[in-house]
Amino acid sequence: MAGVTLEDVFEPLNDLDYPAAKEDVVRHAQSRGASEDVLRTLRALPPGDYASRSELARSVDTMESGI
């Protein structure tokens, strides 16, 4: 996630309804004009449903830290 902040990731997701599947998260961000770096980050998320913004943020943080 080099060069991409959580703020960058969530900017195109401000109006996303949760719970949301990974595919829905990526599709929503793409439809809102997310950068390729943000889309790459979202595509790298583990598959599954995200119950809330905070759950999605934890997954993004985990990816960044390599846990």
Rosetta silent file (secondary structure, phi, psi, omega in degrees, C-alpha in Angstrom):
SEQUENCE: MAGVTLEDVFEPLNDLDYPAAKEDVVRHAQSRGASEDVLRTLRALPPGDYASRSELARSVDTMESGI
SCORE:     score description
SCORE:     0.000 S_00000001
   1 L     0.000   28.077 -177.969    0.000    0.000    0.000 S_00000001
   2 L   -55.261  126.347  177.025    2.978    2.251   -0.563 S_00000001
   3 L    81.743   -2.267  179.971    1.923    5.845   -0.987 S_00000001
   4 L  -112.603  125.083  179.080   -1.763    5.157   -0.237 S_00000001
   5 L   -97.841  165.972  174.521   -3.234    6.344    3.049 S_00000001
   6 H   -59.817  -35.816  177.458   -6.432    5.213    4.755 S_00000001
   7 H   -61.074  -42.441  176.976   -7.824    8.629    3.878 S_00000001
   8 H   -60.549  -44.206 -177.991   -7.073    7.906    0.196 S_00000001
   9 H   -63.693  -42.964 -173.265   -8.768    4.523    0.455 S_00000001
  10 H   -87.150  -12.673  179.146  -11.912    5.826    2.131 S_00000001
  11 H   -55.125  -48.903  179.482  -12.401    8.998    0.100 S_00000001
  12 H   -79.757   -0.166 -177.132  -14.276    7.162   -2.700 S_00000001
  13 H  -109.442    9.814 -175.853  -16.049    4.970   -0.143 S_00000001
  14 L   -54.016  -35.510 -177.123  -17.718    7.709    1.922 S_00000001
  15 L  -106.976   20.271  177.384  -21.213    6.691    0.834 S_00000001
  16 L   -71.464  134.045  175.930  -20.667    2.919    0.751 S_00000001
  17 L   -89.222  133.894  177.765  -23.356    0.919    2.531 S_00000001
  18 L  -108.580  151.704    0.252  -22.160   -1.811    4.897 S_00000001
  19 L   -69.234  154.623 -179.036  -22.048   -4.724    5.104 S_00000001
  20 E  -142.493  135.164  174.991  -20.280   -4.929    1.752 S_00000001
  21 E   -73.384  155.236  178.963  -18.499   -7.746   -0.036 S_00000001
  22 H   -50.515  -45.413 -178.242  -14.950   -7.117   -1.246 S_00000001
  23 H   -61.141  -37.703  178.312  -16.196   -7.059   -4.845 S_00000001
  24 H   -68.306  -37.786  178.176  -18.785   -4.410   -3.942 S_00000001
  25 H   -61.879  -48.647 -179.537  -16.126   -2.301   -2.207 S_00000001
  26 H   -62.959  -46.635 -178.608  -13.885   -2.389   -5.290 S_00000001
  27 H   -60.882  -42.333 -179.810  -16.788   -1.718   -7.669 S_00000001
  28 H   -63.599  -46.653  179.559  -18.002    1.215   -5.560 S_00000001
  29 H   -61.965  -41.286 -179.838  -14.542    2.782   -5.384 S_00000001
  30 H   -63.753  -41.613 -179.067  -14.076    2.348   -9.122 S_00000001
  31 H   -68.899  -17.935  179.232  -17.427    3.992   -9.860 S_00000001
  32 L   -99.390   10.545  174.618  -16.382    6.959   -7.701 S_00000001
  33 L    80.753   27.930  179.111  -13.138    7.515   -9.614 S_00000001
  34 L   -60.856  149.014  178.592  -10.647    5.955   -7.196 S_00000001
  35 L   -68.128  162.157  177.610   -7.019    6.026   -8.270 S_00000001
  36 H   -61.701  -35.530  178.354   -5.330    2.892   -9.586 S_00000001
  37 H   -63.386  -42.705  178.312   -3.258    2.726   -6.376 S_00000001
  38 H   -65.822  -45.349  179.428   -6.412    2.704   -4.245 S_00000001
  39 H   -61.873  -39.978  177.439   -8.067    0.112   -6.494 S_00000001
  40 H   -61.235  -42.237  178.219   -4.938   -2.070   -6.329 S_00000001
  41 H   -62.122  -45.841 -178.987   -5.045   -1.853   -2.538 S_00000001
  42 H   -67.591  -37.759  178.846   -8.724   -2.805   -2.423 S_00000001
  43 H   -65.715  -24.583 -179.334   -8.274   -5.669   -4.891 S_00000001
  44 L   -83.664   -5.538  178.786   -5.564   -7.087   -2.598 S_00000001
  45 L   -63.063  151.838  173.997   -7.963   -7.321    0.361 S_00000001
  46 L   -63.657  144.881  177.834   -8.900  -10.772    1.597 S_00000001
  47 L   -64.860  152.793  177.948  -12.188  -11.993    0.111 S_00000001
  48 L   141.369 -174.760  178.618  -15.246  -11.722    2.291 S_00000001
  49 E  -103.226  141.664  178.528  -17.820   -9.335    3.651 S_00000001
  50 E  -110.909  117.961 -173.345  -16.912   -6.212    5.593 S_00000001
  51 L   -74.667  -24.908 -175.180  -19.462   -5.368    8.282 S_00000001
  52 L  -157.501  168.718  176.119  -18.306   -1.793    8.824 S_00000001
  53 H   -60.054  -40.485 -178.218  -15.860    0.909    7.836 S_00000001
  54 H   -67.481  -35.186  176.807  -13.700    0.059   10.861 S_00000001
  55 H   -65.971  -41.918  176.934  -13.520   -3.619    9.870 S_00000001
  56 H   -62.935  -42.423  179.060  -12.425   -2.619    6.371 S_00000001
  57 H   -61.644  -40.339  178.288   -9.845   -0.225    7.845 S_00000001
  58 H   -62.170  -40.286  178.705   -8.410   -3.029   10.005 S_00000001
  59 H   -64.717  -41.294  178.500   -7.995   -5.218    6.909 S_00000001
  60 H   -64.910  -43.843  178.862   -6.227   -2.436    5.030 S_00000001
  61 H   -61.614  -41.180 -179.607   -3.955   -1.787    8.053 S_00000001
  62 H   -62.835  -41.424  178.379   -3.163   -5.510    8.342 S_00000001
  63 H   -62.263  -43.729 -177.225   -2.161   -5.632    4.683 S_00000001
  64 H   -63.575  -38.904 -176.959    0.086   -2.606    5.101 S_00000001
  65 H   -84.536   -9.007  177.518    1.861   -4.034    8.130 S_00000001
  66 L    78.167   17.660 -179.865    2.274   -7.458    6.505 S_00000001
  67 L   -78.051    0.000    0.000    0.529   -9.307    9.308 S_00000001
